[in-house]
């Protein structure tokens, strides 16, 4: 670096020709120098922000494995199935959701249970009596008497087949048509 030399340069910020006094000068003025510096910083910030967005977007599934509660989107990512499929599973009572405000959340342990023991998922859907009339239903005792199954076995059958249960008074009713189909 020397103050004796004079070099004709083009300002890298404004493009104006100027006389540089050192070999490392790239800008015509202090103003251009600081503007260029600000622009550079801004660009770096944007790049960093974009990087972070990319990082979040491609957040490894591994992270989700440690979350106790998952959104529909997380679940979709974790299981590698579409959100639509998840909604259908929820409708069928194969997955249980809780509502956190307007968001649906799933319990990670329930998702694990899907694989460990597919029959332990109890449908969240409560069937109303308008869908099945009591006169079209058996109560538990009636089924045990008619088909000679134990109470325990019967509950297993009901769970495994997702048979809707209609509680009424101290009895629990299930649709005759479904029981007949399975036990006959
Ligand atoms: Zn300049």
Backbone and ligand atoms as CSV (ligand in chain L), in Angstrom:
chain,resi,resn,atom,element,x,y,z
A,1,UNK,N,N,0.842,-1.201,0.000
A,1,UNK,CA,C,0.000,0.000,0.000
A,1,UNK,C,C,0.879,1.253,0.000
A,2,UNK,N,N,0.523,2.150,-0.847
A,2,UNK,CA,C,1.303,3.387,-0.886
A,2,UNK,C,C,0.392,4.541,-1.265
A,3,UNK,N,N,0.614,5.691,-0.699
A,3,UNK,CA,C,-0.216,6.845,-1.016
A,3,UNK,C,C,0.350,7.613,-2.219
A,4,UNK,N,N,1.495,7.139,-2.701
A,4,UNK,CA,C,2.098,7.839,-3.851
A,4,UNK,C,C,1.462,7.382,-5.156
A,5,UNK,N,N,1.029,6.158,-5.165
A,5,UNK,CA,C,0.541,5.628,-6.438
A,5,UNK,C,C,-0.853,6.157,-6.772
A,6,UNK,N,N,-1.111,6.181,-8.048
A,6,UNK,CA,C,-2.429,6.577,-8.549
A,6,UNK,C,C,-2.871,5.547,-9.563
A,7,UNK,N,N,-3.974,4.922,-9.268
A,7,UNK,CA,C,-4.471,3.874,-10.169
A,7,UNK,C,C,-5.865,4.246,-10.635
A,8,UNK,N,N,-6.074,4.175,-11.918
A,8,UNK,CA,C,-7.420,4.397,-12.436
A,8,UNK,C,C,-8.247,3.148,-12.212
A,9,UNK,N,N,-9.353,3.366,-11.539
A,9,UNK,CA,C,-10.210,2.215,-11.201
A,9,UNK,C,C,-11.655,2.536,-11.526
A,10,UNK,N,N,-12.454,1.493,-11.595
A,10,UNK,CA,C,-13.902,1.638,-11.732
A,10,UNK,C,C,-14.492,1.266,-10.376
A,11,UNK,N,N,-15.290,2.161,-9.789
A,11,UNK,CA,C,-15.902,1.880,-8.485
A,11,UNK,C,C,-16.802,0.648,-8.612
A,12,UNK,N,N,-16.594,-0.265,-7.751
A,12,UNK,CA,C,-17.370,-1.517,-7.833
A,12,UNK,C,C,-18.810,-1.351,-7.351
A,13,UNK,N,N,-19.079,-0.168,-6.795
A,13,UNK,CA,C,-20.465,0.063,-6.374
A,13,UNK,C,C,-21.228,0.925,-7.376
A,14,UNK,N,N,-20.695,2.114,-7.692
A,14,UNK,CA,C,-21.438,3.015,-8.577
A,14,UNK,C,C,-20.969,2.941,-10.033
A,15,UNK,N,N,-19.835,2.329,-10.284
A,15,UNK,CA,C,-19.370,2.167,-11.663
A,15,UNK,C,C,-18.614,3.377,-12.207
A,16,UNK,N,N,-18.452,4.390,-11.357
A,16,UNK,CA,C,-17.755,5.610,-11.782
A,16,UNK,C,C,-16.244,5.352,-11.782
A,17,UNK,N,N,-15.569,6.037,-12.734
A,17,UNK,CA,C,-14.119,5.891,-12.752
A,17,UNK,C,C,-13.520,6.798,-11.682
A,18,UNK,N,N,-12.542,6.320,-10.993
A,18,UNK,CA,C,-11.918,7.142,-9.957
A,18,UNK,C,C,-10.445,6.791,-9.853
A,19,UNK,N,N,-9.725,7.624,-9.111
A,19,UNK,CA,C,-8.298,7.361,-8.944
A,19,UNK,C,C,-8.075,6.778,-7.560
A,20,UNK,N,N,-7.615,5.540,-7.570
A,20,UNK,CA,C,-7.376,4.861,-6.301
A,20,UNK,C,C,-5.999,5.190,-5.795
A,21,UNK,N,N,-5.919,5.318,-4.486
A,21,UNK,CA,C,-4.618,5.661,-3.894
A,21,UNK,C,C,-3.927,4.425,-3.299
A,22,UNK,N,N,-4.630,3.392,-3.148
A,22,UNK,CA,C,-4.005,2.134,-2.709
A,22,UNK,C,C,-4.454,1.029,-3.662
A,23,UNK,N,N,-3.704,-0.040,-3.670
A,23,UNK,CA,C,-4.016,-1.133,-4.594
A,23,UNK,C,C,-5.268,-1.905,-4.166
A,24,UNK,N,N,-5.663,-1.719,-2.940
A,24,UNK,CA,C,-6.818,-2.488,-2.462
A,24,UNK,C,C,-8.131,-1.691,-2.497
A,25,UNK,N,N,-8.072,-0.443,-2.931
A,25,UNK,CA,C,-9.298,0.362,-2.980
A,25,UNK,C,C,-10.211,-0.113,-4.122
A,26,UNK,N,N,-11.437,-0.360,-3.782
A,26,UNK,CA,C,-12.376,-0.830,-4.792
A,26,UNK,C,C,-13.532,0.140,-5.023
A,27,UNK,N,N,-13.630,1.136,-4.133
A,27,UNK,CA,C,-14.766,2.062,-4.228
A,27,UNK,C,C,-14.287,3.492,-4.332
A,28,UNK,N,N,-15.084,4.313,-4.999
A,28,UNK,CA,C,-14.678,5.696,-5.269
A,28,UNK,C,C,-14.724,6.565,-4.020
A,29,UNK,N,N,-15.627,6.229,-3.110
A,29,UNK,CA,C,-15.821,7.102,-1.948
A,29,UNK,C,C,-16.174,6.285,-0.719
A,30,UNK,N,N,-16.166,6.970,0.386
A,30,UNK,CA,C,-16.568,6.318,1.631
A,30,UNK,C,C,-18.032,5.889,1.551
A,31,UNK,N,N,-18.825,6.737,0.902
A,31,UNK,CA,C,-20.253,6.458,0.756
A,31,UNK,C,C,-20.468,5.148,-0.022
A,32,UNK,N,N,-19.770,5.019,-1.137
A,32,UNK,CA,C,-19.911,3.796,-1.946
A,32,UNK,C,C,-19.397,2.583,-1.173
A,33,UNK,N,N,-18.316,2.800,-0.449
A,33,UNK,CA,C,-17.738,1.720,0.350
A,33,UNK,C,C,-18.755,1.204,1.371
A,34,UNK,N,N,-19.400,2.139,2.083
A,34,UNK,CA,C,-20.333,1.710,3.133
A,34,UNK,C,C,-21.617,1.154,2.524
A,35,UNK,N,N,-22.052,1.717,1.382
A,35,UNK,CA,C,-23.240,1.177,0.704
A,35,UNK,C,C,-22.987,-0.256,0.252
A,36,UNK,N,N,-21.791,-0.452,-0.297
A,36,UNK,CA,C,-21.440,-1.785,-0.784
A,36,UNK,C,C,-21.378,-2.772,0.375
A,37,UNK,N,N,-20.863,-2.296,1.491
A,37,UNK,CA,C,-20.746,-3.150,2.666
A,37,UNK,C,C,-22.131,-3.554,3.177
A,38,UNK,N,N,-23.045,-2.539,3.218
A,38,UNK,CA,C,-24.413,-2.807,3.662
A,38,UNK,C,C,-25.097,-3.808,2.744
A,39,UNK,N,N,-24.916,-3.612,1.449
A,39,UNK,CA,C,-25.542,-4.509,0.468
A,39,UNK,C,C,-25.037,-5.940,0.651
A,40,UNK,N,N,-23.744,-6.026,0.921
A,40,UNK,CA,C,-23.121,-7.333,1.106
A,40,UNK,C,C,-23.682,-8.039,2.348
A,41,UNK,N,N,-23.813,-7.232,3.427
A,41,UNK,CA,C,-24.357,-7.770,4.678
A,41,UNK,C,C,-25.792,-8.238,4.490
A,42,UNK,N,N,-26.562,-7.404,3.760
A,42,UNK,CA,C,-27.967,-7.744,3.526
A,42,UNK,C,C,-28.065,-9.061,2.744
A,43,UNK,N,N,-27.228,-9.178,1.729
A,43,UNK,CA,C,-27.231,-10.371,0.882
A,43,UNK,C,C,-26.898,-11.619,1.729
A,44,UNK,N,N,-25.925,-11.441,2.625
A,44,UNK,CA,C,-25.517,-12.555,3.484
A,44,UNK,C,C,-26.660,-12.969,4.414
A,45,UNK,N,N,-27.367,-11.937,4.906
A,45,UNK,CA,C,-28.504,-12.197,5.795
A,45,UNK,C,C,-29.588,-12.982,5.073
A,46,UNK,N,N,-29.898,-12.535,3.858
A,46,UNK,CA,C,-30.932,-13.199,3.059
A,46,UNK,C,C,-30.530,-14.646,2.779
A,47,UNK,N,N,-29.275,-14.811,2.441
A,47,UNK,CA,C,-28.785,-16.167,2.156
A,47,UNK,C,C,-28.893,-17.071,3.377
A,48,UNK,N,N,-28.567,-16.490,4.518
A,48,UNK,CA,C,-28.621,-17.257,5.756
A,48,UNK,C,C,-30.067,-17.652,6.076
A,49,UNK,N,N,-30.950,-16.662,5.885
A,49,UNK,CA,C,-32.365,-16.901,6.139
A,49,UNK,C,C,-32.902,-17.981,5.209
A,50,UNK,N,N,-32.519,-17.905,3.934
A,50,UNK,CA,C,-32.945,-18.923,2.969
A,50,UNK,C,C,-32.436,-20.310,3.361
A,51,UNK,N,N,-31.214,-20.305,3.845
A,51,UNK,CA,C,-30.620,-21.568,4.290
A,51,UNK,C,C,-31.420,-22.187,5.430
A,52,UNK,N,N,-31.826,-21.287,6.357
A,52,UNK,CA,C,-32.586,-21.770,7.525
A,52,UNK,C,C,-33.936,-22.314,7.113
A,53,UNK,N,N,-34.581,-21.606,6.159
A,53,UNK,CA,C,-35.874,-22.073,5.655
A,53,UNK,C,C,-35.701,-23.462,5.039
A,54,UNK,N,N,-34.650,-23.603,4.271
A,54,UNK,CA,C,-34.366,-24.873,3.618
A,54,UNK,C,C,-34.152,-25.978,4.655
A,55,UNK,N,N,-33.479,-25.574,5.733
A,55,UNK,CA,C,-33.168,-26.513,6.804
A,55,UNK,C,C,-34.442,-27.003,7.484
A,56,UNK,N,N,-35.359,-26.046,7.724
A,56,UNK,CA,C,-36.628,-26.382,8.360
A,56,UNK,C,C,-37.438,-27.281,7.432
A,57,UNK,N,N,-37.426,-26.909,6.142
A,57,UNK,CA,C,-38.187,-27.674,5.158
A,57,UNK,C,C,-37.704,-29.117,5.086
A,58,UNK,N,N,-36.405,-29.284,5.128
A,58,UNK,CA,C,-35.853,-30.621,4.981
A,58,UNK,C,C,-35.503,-31.216,6.336
A,59,UNK,N,N,-36.146,-30.689,7.375
A,59,UNK,CA,C,-35.915,-31.165,8.741
A,59,UNK,C,C,-36.012,-32.686,8.777
A,60,UNK,N,N,-34.970,-33.312,9.217
A,60,UNK,CA,C,-35.004,-34.773,9.148
A,60,UNK,C,C,-36.132,-35.380,9.981
A,61,UNK,N,N,-36.636,-36.468,9.462
A,61,UNK,CA,C,-37.721,-37.192,10.125
A,61,UNK,C,C,-37.282,-37.605,11.534
A,62,UNK,N,N,-35.983,-37.783,11.702
A,62,UNK,CA,C,-35.429,-38.184,13.005
A,62,UNK,C,C,-35.950,-37.294,14.136
A,63,UNK,N,N,-35.982,-35.990,13.876
A,63,UNK,CA,C,-36.438,-35.039,14.887
A,63,UNK,C,C,-37.840,-35.355,15.370
A,64,UNK,N,N,-38.674,-35.804,14.446
A,64,UNK,CA,C,-40.070,-36.059,14.767
A,64,UNK,C,C,-40.233,-37.254,15.706
A,65,UNK,N,N,-39.251,-38.136,15.670
A,65,UNK,CA,C,-39.341,-39.349,16.488
A,65,UNK,C,C,-39.301,-39.060,17.975
A,66,UNK,N,N,-38.815,-37.867,18.299
A,66,UNK,CA,C,-38.687,-37.536,19.711
A,66,UNK,C,C,-39.796,-36.619,20.206
A,67,UNK,N,N,-40.697,-36.292,19.316
A,67,UNK,CA,C,-41.801,-35.415,19.718
A,67,UNK,C,C,-42.957,-36.244,20.268
A,68,UNK,N,N,-43.508,-35.791,21.379
A,68,UNK,CA,C,-44.612,-36.527,21.999
A,68,UNK,C,C,-45.916,-36.291,21.243
A,69,UNK,N,N,-46.028,-35.096,20.679
A,69,UNK,CA,C,-47.244,-34.767,19.941
A,69,UNK,C,C,-46.887,-34.293,18.543
A,70,UNK,N,N,-47.701,-34.703,17.625
A,70,UNK,CA,C,-47.392,-34.397,16.230
A,70,UNK,C,C,-48.591,-33.766,15.536
A,71,UNK,N,N,-48.295,-32.896,14.618
A,71,UNK,CA,C,-49.360,-32.334,13.783
A,71,UNK,C,C,-49.671,-33.345,12.678
A,72,UNK,N,N,-50.727,-33.079,11.945
A,72,UNK,CA,C,-51.067,-33.946,10.813
A,72,UNK,C,C,-49.897,-33.964,9.818
A,73,UNK,N,N,-49.317,-32.763,9.608
A,73,UNK,CA,C,-48.199,-32.661,8.658
A,73,UNK,C,C,-46.990,-33.465,9.135
A,74,UNK,N,N,-46.692,-33.362,10.437
A,74,UNK,CA,C,-45.576,-34.133,11.009
A,74,UNK,C,C,-45.819,-35.630,10.826
A,75,UNK,N,N,-47.046,-36.040,11.127
A,75,UNK,CA,C,-47.400,-37.457,11.049
A,75,UNK,C,C,-47.255,-37.960,9.619
A,76,UNK,N,N,-47.693,-37.116,8.702
A,76,UNK,CA,C,-47.594,-37.461,7.298
A,76,UNK,C,C,-46.133,-37.670,6.905
A,77,UNK,N,N,-45.272,-36.766,7.400
A,77,UNK,CA,C,-43.848,-36.843,7.097
A,77,UNK,C,C,-43.228,-38.080,7.750
A,78,UNK,N,N,-43.611,-38.278,9.014
A,78,UNK,CA,C,-43.042,-39.378,9.780
A,78,UNK,C,C,-43.403,-40.734,9.177
A,79,UNK,N,N,-44.661,-40.889,8.804
A,79,UNK,CA,C,-45.117,-42.178,8.296
A,79,UNK,C,C,-44.942,-42.316,6.790
A,80,UNK,N,N,-44.667,-41.186,6.159
A,80,UNK,CA,C,-44.503,-41.221,4.715
A,80,UNK,C,C,-45.803,-41.516,3.996
A,81,UNK,N,N,-46.902,-41.058,4.570
A,81,UNK,CA,C,-48.198,-41.218,3.904
A,81,UNK,C,C,-48.845,-39.849,3.763
A,82,UNK,N,N,-49.780,-39.745,2.851
A,82,UNK,CA,C,-50.370,-38.435,2.586
A,82,UNK,C,C,-51.260,-37.994,3.731
A,83,UNK,N,N,-51.484,-36.689,3.771
A,83,UNK,CA,C,-52.375,-36.148,4.806
A,83,UNK,C,C,-53.783,-36.685,4.622
A,84,UNK,N,N,-54.157,-36.882,3.371
A,84,UNK,CA,C,-55.502,-37.387,3.089
A,84,UNK,C,C,-55.695,-38.782,3.688
A,85,UNK,N,N,-54.656,-39.583,3.554
A,85,UNK,CA,C,-54.713,-40.938,4.120
A,85,UNK,C,C,-54.866,-40.861,5.634
A,86,UNK,N,N,-54.143,-39.920,6.236
A,86,UNK,CA,C,-54.241,-39.762,7.694
A,86,UNK,C,C,-55.657,-39.358,8.091
A,87,UNK,N,N,-56.225,-38.412,7.358
A,87,UNK,CA,C,-57.592,-37.989,7.669
A,87,UNK,C,C,-58.566,-39.158,7.540
A,88,UNK,N,N,-58.335,-39.998,6.545
A,88,UNK,CA,C,-59.213,-41.173,6.373
A,88,UNK,C,C,-59.047,-42.143,7.537
A,89,UNK,N,N,-57.808,-42.314,7.974
A,89,UNK,CA,C,-57.553,-43.210,9.117
A,89,UNK,C,C,-58.241,-42.676,10.365
A,90,UNK,N,N,-58.228,-41.357,10.510
A,90,UNK,CA,C,-58.882,-40.728,11.662
A,90,UNK,C,C,-60.392,-40.970,11.583
A,91,UNK,N,N,-60.930,-40.785,10.368
A,91,UNK,CA,C,-62.369,-41.012,10.173
A,91,UNK,C,C,-62.757,-42.441,10.506
A,92,UNK,N,N,-61.885,-43.367,10.153
A,92,UNK,CA,C,-62.173,-44.779,10.426
A,92,UNK,C,C,-61.891,-45.151,11.879
A,93,UNK,N,N,-61.367,-44.221,12.633
A,93,UNK,CA,C,-61.073,-44.482,14.037
A,93,UNK,C,C,-59.765,-45.220,14.251
A,94,UNK,N,N,-58.914,-45.247,13.237
A,94,UNK,CA,C,-57.640,-45.942,13.369
A,94,UNK,C,C,-56.572,-45.064,14.015
A,95,UNK,N,N,-56.855,-43.773,14.034
A,95,UNK,CA,C,-55.959,-42.837,14.711
A,95,UNK,C,C,-56.826,-41.893,15.513
A,96,UNK,N,N,-56.292,-41.502,16.663
A,96,UNK,CA,C,-57.049,-40.607,17.518
A,96,UNK,C,C,-56.409,-39.231,17.452
A,97,UNK,N,N,-57.250,-38.234,17.306
A,97,UNK,CA,C,-56.702,-36.874,17.306
A,97,UNK,C,C,-57.306,-36.078,18.451
A,98,UNK,N,N,-56.556,-35.083,18.857
A,98,UNK,CA,C,-57.075,-34.127,19.828
A,98,UNK,C,C,-57.047,-32.782,19.142
A,99,UNK,N,N,-57.930,-31.919,19.553
A,99,UNK,CA,C,-57.963,-30.590,18.953
A,99,UNK,C,C,-57.262,-29.607,19.866
A,100,UNK,N,N,-56.265,-28.924,19.337
A,100,UNK,CA,C,-55.609,-27.843,20.062
A,100,UNK,C,C,-55.995,-26.582,19.312
A,101,UNK,N,N,-57.040,-25.959,19.771
A,101,UNK,CA,C,-57.586,-24.832,19.021
A,101,UNK,C,C,-58.131,-25.365,17.712
A,102,UNK,N,N,-57.642,-24.829,16.608
A,102,UNK,CA,C,-58.113,-25.321,15.321
A,102,UNK,C,C,-57.183,-26.390,14.748
A,103,UNK,N,N,-56.116,-26.652,15.477
A,103,UNK,CA,C,-55.152,-27.635,14.972
A,103,UNK,C,C,-55.455,-29.022,15.519
A,104,UNK,N,N,-55.162,-30.009,14.710
A,104,UNK,CA,C,-55.318,-31.390,15.150
A,104,UNK,C,C,-53.956,-31.903,15.562
A,105,UNK,N,N,-53.925,-32.529,16.731
A,105,UNK,CA,C,-52.653,-33.118,17.135
A,105,UNK,C,C,-52.812,-34.598,17.405
A,106,UNK,N,N,-51.765,-35.316,17.120
A,106,UNK,CA,C,-51.759,-36.757,17.321
A,106,UNK,C,C,-50.708,-37.104,18.357
A,107,UNK,N,N,-51.028,-38.121,19.122
A,107,UNK,CA,C,-50.089,-38.546,20.153
A,107,UNK,C,C,-49.150,-39.573,19.538
A,108,UNK,N,N,-47.866,-39.309,19.727
A,108,UNK,CA,C,-46.853,-40.163,19.131
A,108,UNK,C,C,-47.014,-41.636,19.587
A,109,UNK,N,N,-47.355,-41.825,20.859
A,109,UNK,CA,C,-47.491,-43.189,21.382
A,109,UNK,C,C,-48.632,-43.933,20.668
A,110,UNK,N,N,-49.672,-43.190,20.266
A,110,UNK,CA,C,-50.767,-43.820,19.524
A,110,UNK,C,C,-50.287,-44.300,18.162
A,111,UNK,N,N,-49.416,-43.497,17.582
A,111,UNK,CA,C,-48.884,-43.864,16.263
A,111,UNK,C,C,-48.035,-45.127,16.398
A,112,UNK,N,N,-47.232,-45.182,17.456
A,112,UNK,CA,C,-46.421,-46.370,17.702
A,112,UNK,C,C,-47.302,-47.593,17.945
A,113,UNK,N,N,-48.393,-47.365,18.674
A,113,UNK,CA,C,-49.309,-48.459,18.976
A,113,UNK,C,C,-49.919,-49.069,17.724
A,114,UNK,N,N,-50.053,-48.238,16.703
A,114,UNK,CA,C,-50.599,-48.732,15.438
A,114,UNK,C,C,-49.823,-49.951,14.970
A,115,UNK,N,N,-48.525,-49.925,15.244
A,115,UNK,CA,C,-47.666,-50.998,14.768
A,115,UNK,C,C,-47.492,-52.097,15.812
A,116,UNK,N,N,-47.432,-51.664,17.070
A,116,UNK,CA,C,-47.225,-52.639,18.135
A,116,UNK,C,C,-48.444,-53.528,18.323
A,117,UNK,N,N,-49.588,-52.890,18.294
A,117,UNK,CA,C,-50.812,-53.613,18.569
A,117,UNK,C,C,-51.977,-52.906,17.882
A,118,UNK,N,N,-52.236,-53.283,16.645
A,118,UNK,CA,C,-53.222,-52.547,15.863
A,118,UNK,C,C,-54.619,-52.545,16.464
A,119,UNK,N,N,-54.874,-53.401,17.423
A,119,UNK,CA,C,-56.234,-53.467,17.940
A,119,UNK,C,C,-56.463,-52.567,19.156
A,120,UNK,N,N,-55.404,-51.922,19.616
A,120,UNK,CA,C,-55.580,-51.111,20.823
A,120,UNK,C,C,-56.105,-49.708,20.542
A,121,UNK,N,N,-56.189,-49.362,19.274
A,121,UNK,CA,C,-56.699,-48.039,18.945
A,121,UNK,C,C,-58.225,-48.068,19.016
A,122,UNK,N,N,-58.735,-47.339,19.931
A,122,UNK,CA,C,-60.181,-47.299,20.101
A,122,UNK,C,C,-60.736,-46.127,19.295
A,123,UNK,N,N,-61.735,-46.377,18.512
A,123,UNK,CA,C,-62.259,-45.291,17.688
A,123,UNK,C,C,-62.728,-44.122,18.540
A,124,UNK,N,N,-62.398,-42.946,18.077
A,124,UNK,CA,C,-62.812,-41.739,18.789
A,124,UNK,C,C,-64.265,-41.441,18.465
A,125,UNK,N,N,-64.660,-41.897,17.278
A,125,UNK,CA,C,-66.016,-41.606,16.819
A,125,UNK,C,C,-67.034,-42.253,17.752
A,126,UNK,N,N,-67.954,-41.458,18.221
A,126,UNK,CA,C,-69.036,-42.000,19.038
A,126,UNK,C,C,-70.255,-42.152,18.135
A,127,UNK,N,N,-70.713,-43.351,18.020
A,127,UNK,CA,C,-71.885,-43.573,17.184
A,127,UNK,C,C,-73.131,-43.172,17.948
A,128,UNK,N,N,-73.983,-42.512,17.271
A,128,UNK,CA,C,-75.195,-42.064,17.950
A,128,UNK,C,C,-76.307,-43.081,17.710
A,129,UNK,N,N,-77.292,-42.978,18.524
A,129,UNK,CA,C,-78.380,-43.952,18.423
A,129,UNK,C,C,-79.218,-43.770,17.167
A,130,UNK,N,N,-79.049,-42.611,16.538
A,130,UNK,CA,C,-79.803,-42.397,15.304
A,130,UNK,C,C,-79.254,-43.281,14.192
A,131,UNK,N,N,-77.966,-43.660,14.322
A,131,UNK,CA,C,-77.371,-44.500,13.293
A,131,UNK,C,C,-77.763,-45.970,13.490
A,132,UNK,N,N,-77.837,-46.369,14.728
A,132,UNK,CA,C,-78.244,-47.743,15.048
A,132,UNK,C,C,-79.313,-47.695,16.116
A,133,UNK,N,N,-80.448,-48.232,15.796
A,133,UNK,CA,C,-81.515,-48.247,16.782
A,133,UNK,C,C,-81.245,-49.360,17.791
A,134,UNK,N,N,-81.612,-49.136,19.031
A,134,UNK,CA,C,-81.400,-50.131,20.084
A,134,UNK,C,C,-82.062,-51.467,19.729
A,135,UNK,N,N,-83.184,-51.396,19.048
A,135,UNK,CA,C,-83.877,-52.634,18.690
A,135,UNK,C,C,-83.095,-53.446,17.647
A,136,UNK,N,N,-82.148,-52.805,16.991
A,136,UNK,CA,C,-81.294,-53.515,16.028
A,136,UNK,C,C,-79.988,-53.949,16.673
A,137,UNK,N,N,-79.947,-53.859,18.017
A,137,UNK,CA,C,-78.688,-54.143,18.711
A,137,UNK,C,C,-78.854,-55.256,19.750
A,138,UNK,N,N,-77.720,-55.870,20.055
A,138,UNK,CA,C,-77.654,-56.794,21.190
A,138,UNK,C,C,-76.976,-56.073,22.324
A,139,UNK,N,N,-77.297,-56.466,23.556
A,139,UNK,CA,C,-76.405,-56.033,24.621
A,139,UNK,C,C,-75.392,-57.153,24.842
A,140,UNK,N,N,-74.387,-56.890,25.650
A,140,UNK,CA,C,-73.280,-57.829,25.802
A,140,UNK,C,C,-73.740,-59.214,26.274
A,141,UNK,N,N,-74.635,-59.202,27.249
A,141,UNK,CA,C,-75.097,-60.469,27.816
A,141,UNK,C,C,-75.828,-61.306,26.760
A,142,UNK,N,N,-76.642,-60.625,25.961
A,142,UNK,CA,C,-77.397,-61.326,24.916
A,142,UNK,C,C,-76.454,-62.047,23.947
A,143,UNK,N,N,-75.375,-61.380,23.607
A,143,UNK,CA,C,-74.416,-61.992,22.665
A,143,UNK,C,C,-73.742,-63.206,23.298
A,144,UNK,N,N,-73.355,-63.031,24.579
A,144,UNK,CA,C,-72.679,-64.127,25.277
A,144,UNK,C,C,-73.594,-65.343,25.372
A,145,UNK,N,N,-74.873,-65.078,25.651
A,145,UNK,CA,C,-75.840,-66.168,25.764
A,145,UNK,C,C,-76.096,-66.831,24.415
A,146,UNK,N,N,-76.267,-65.998,23.399
A,146,UNK,CA,C,-76.636,-66.519,22.090
A,146,UNK,C,C,-75.492,-67.258,21.404
A,147,UNK,N,N,-74.278,-66.715,21.508
A,147,UNK,CA,C,-73.169,-67.292,20.749
A,147,UNK,C,C,-72.178,-68.063,21.614
A,148,UNK,N,N,-72.400,-68.027,22.916
A,148,UNK,CA,C,-71.520,-68.781,23.814
A,148,UNK,C,C,-70.091,-68.260,23.845
A,149,UNK,N,N,-69.927,-66.961,23.711
A,149,UNK,CA,C,-68.570,-66.405,23.836
A,149,UNK,C,C,-68.415,-65.786,25.217
A,150,UNK,N,N,-67.170,-65.730,25.664
A,150,UNK,CA,C,-66.927,-65.108,26.969
A,150,UNK,C,C,-66.962,-63.595,26.813
A,151,UNK,N,N,-67.151,-62.921,27.933
A,151,UNK,CA,C,-67.171,-61.457,27.920
A,151,UNK,C,C,-65.876,-60.893,27.387
A,152,UNK,N,N,-64.778,-61.493,27.802
A,152,UNK,CA,C,-63.455,-61.023,27.391
A,152,UNK,C,C,-63.265,-61.176,25.886
A,153,UNK,N,N,-63.637,-62.356,25.398
A,153,UNK,CA,C,-63.512,-62.623,23.962
A,153,UNK,C,C,-64.372,-61.651,23.166
A,154,UNK,N,N,-65.549,-61.407,23.715
A,154,UNK,CA,C,-66.472,-60.510,23.034
A,154,UNK,C,C,-65.901,-59.091,22.906
A,155,UNK,N,N,-65.328,-58.608,23.995
A,155,UNK,CA,C,-64.735,-57.265,23.941
A,155,UNK,C,C,-63.597,-57.214,22.924
A,156,UNK,N,N,-62.850,-58.319,22.862
A,156,UNK,CA,C,-61.761,-58.410,21.882
A,156,UNK,C,C,-62.299,-58.315,20.465
A,157,UNK,N,N,-63.386,-59.028,20.228
A,157,UNK,CA,C,-64.010,-59.038,18.894
A,157,UNK,C,C,-64.501,-57.630,18.536
A,158,UNK,N,N,-65.109,-56.999,19.507
A,158,UNK,CA,C,-65.655,-55.648,19.277
A,158,UNK,C,C,-64.530,-54.656,18.946
A,159,UNK,N,N,-63.468,-54.769,19.708
A,159,UNK,CA,C,-62.320,-53.875,19.482
A,159,UNK,C,C,-61.687,-54.119,18.117
A,160,UNK,N,N,-61.397,-55.403,17.857
A,160,UNK,CA,C,-60.705,-55.727,16.615
A,160,UNK,C,C,-61.491,-55.316,15.392
A,161,UNK,N,N,-62.785,-55.381,15.488
A,161,UNK,CA,C,-63.618,-55.092,14.327
A,161,UNK,C,C,-64.179,-53.672,14.331
A,162,UNK,N,N,-63.707,-52.893,15.301
A,162,UNK,CA,C,-64.188,-51.506,15.393
A,162,UNK,C,C,-65.706,-51.416,15.400
A,163,UNK,N,N,-66.321,-52.319,16.110
A,163,UNK,CA,C,-67.783,-52.330,16.170
A,163,UNK,C,C,-68.248,-51.181,17.076
A,164,UNK,N,N,-69.147,-50.351,16.570
A,164,UNK,CA,C,-69.612,-49.227,17.391
A,164,UNK,C,C,-70.374,-49.705,18.626
A,165,UNK,N,N,-70.116,-49.041,19.728
A,165,UNK,CA,C,-70.786,-49.391,20.983
A,165,UNK,C,C,-71.733,-48.265,21.359
A,166,UNK,N,N,-72.929,-48.642,21.709
A,166,UNK,CA,C,-73.914,-47.636,22.120
A,166,UNK,C,C,-74.230,-47.841,23.594
A,167,UNK,N,N,-73.704,-46.995,24.431
A,167,UNK,CA,C,-74.036,-47.144,25.837
A,167,UNK,C,C,-75.432,-46.594,26.115
A,168,UNK,N,N,-76.199,-47.366,26.830
A,168,UNK,CA,C,-77.531,-46.885,27.208
A,168,UNK,C,C,-77.849,-47.446,28.581
A,169,UNK,N,N,-78.045,-46.559,29.530
A,169,UNK,CA,C,-78.243,-46.988,30.907
A,169,UNK,C,C,-77.022,-47.756,31.365
A,170,UNK,N,N,-77.235,-48.927,31.970
A,170,UNK,CA,C,-76.062,-49.691,32.409
A,170,UNK,C,C,-75.650,-50.739,31.389
A,171,UNK,N,N,-76.281,-50.699,30.220
A,171,UNK,CA,C,-75.923,-51.656,29.173
A,171,UNK,C,C,-75.165,-50.991,28.037
A,172,UNK,N,N,-74.403,-51.843,27.365
A,172,UNK,CA,C,-73.713,-51.389,26.162
A,172,UNK,C,C,-74.269,-52.221,25.015
A,173,UNK,N,N,-74.713,-51.557,23.985
A,173,UNK,CA,C,-75.318,-52.245,22.845
A,173,UNK,C,C,-74.408,-52.180,21.631
A,174,UNK,N,N,-74.473,-53.240,20.842
A,174,UNK,CA,C,-73.738,-53.248,19.575
A,174,UNK,C,C,-74.692,-53.731,18.469
A,175,UNK,N,N,-74.490,-53.258,17.255
A,175,UNK,CA,C,-75.413,-53.607,16.170
A,175,UNK,C,C,-75.462,-55.118,15.907
A,176,UNK,N,N,-76.679,-55.660,15.882
A,176,UNK,CA,C,-76.873,-57.093,15.633
A,176,UNK,C,C,-76.232,-57.530,14.322
A,177,UNK,N,N,-76.457,-56.735,13.285
A,177,UNK,CA,C,-76.004,-57.103,11.952
A,177,UNK,C,C,-74.491,-57.377,11.920
A,178,UNK,N,N,-73.732,-56.554,12.680
A,178,UNK,CA,C,-72.282,-56.739,12.682
A,178,UNK,C,C,-71.867,-57.968,13.475
A,179,UNK,N,N,-72.524,-58.171,14.605
A,179,UNK,CA,C,-72.211,-59.330,15.432
A,179,UNK,C,C,-72.598,-60.629,14.727
A,180,UNK,N,N,-73.779,-60.621,14.108
A,180,UNK,CA,C,-74.246,-61.816,13.399
A,180,UNK,C,C,-73.279,-62.229,12.293
A,181,UNK,N,N,-72.780,-61.203,11.611
A,181,UNK,CA,C,-71.879,-61.446,10.491
A,181,UNK,C,C,-70.586,-62.108,10.968
A,182,UNK,N,N,-70.114,-61.681,12.145
A,182,UNK,CA,C,-68.837,-62.191,12.653
A,182,UNK,C,C,-69.000,-63.547,13.353
A,183,UNK,N,N,-70.046,-63.664,14.171
A,183,UNK,CA,C,-70.166,-64.855,15.020
A,183,UNK,C,C,-71.012,-65.989,14.425
A,184,UNK,N,N,-71.812,-65.658,13.416
A,184,UNK,CA,C,-72.643,-66.718,12.846
A,184,UNK,C,C,-71.833,-67.674,11.988
L,1,ZN,ZN,ZN,-18.677,4.856,-6.207
